[in-house]
């Protein structure tokens, strides 16, 4: 994967879910990267749930 495409997928990680993925990929004319963006979004969401659970355990 080219560095620019990797950066776009990384931006999808912090977007607004599926809607953010579509907005980011359509504005950059890279709709072919949608499967990678969805995986990035789901992994990022799962990571945030784990992180928030650990923080609640430490500070709660």
DRENDREN-494105 format. One record per residue (C-alpha): y, z, x. Coordinates in steps of 0.05 Angstrom, whole numbers, padded with zeros to 5 digits, always signed. Layout:
YZX ...
% end
This chain:
+00000+00000+00000 +00069-00017+00026 +00118+00040+00041 +00165+00018-00015 +00109+00018-00066 +00085+00086-00042 +00156+00113-00051 +00158+00086-00122 +00092+00120-00139 +00119+00185-00109 +00180+00179-00153 +00134+00171-00213 +00104+00238-00195 +00169+00272-00214 +00188+00228-00272 +00184+00244-00346 +00110+00232-00354 +00086+00165-00382 +00156+00146-00406 +00185+00159-00337 +00129+00119-00305 +00146+00059-00349 +00220+00066-00336 +00213+00071-00260 +00162+00015-00254 +00197-00033-00302 +00264-00023-00266 +00231-00040-00200 +00189-00098-00229 +00124-00065-00207 +00086-00055-00272 +00022-00071-00235 +00025-00002-00204 +00018+00033-00272 -00053+00059-00259 -00030+00091-00194 +00032+00120-00227 -00011+00151-00282 -00057+00183-00231 +00003+00210-00192 +00033+00239-00256 -00031+00273-00276 -00045+00302-00207 +00027+00327-00204 +00022+00359-00272 -00043+00394-00254 -00013+00418-00189 +00047+00448-00226 +00001+00485-00274 -00038+00515-00216 +00026+00532-00179 +00057+00565-00241 -00007+00605-00253 -00007+00631-00181 +00067+00649-00186 +00055+00687-00251 -00003+00725-00218 +00040+00744-00157 +00104+00762-00194 +00077+00782-00262 
% end
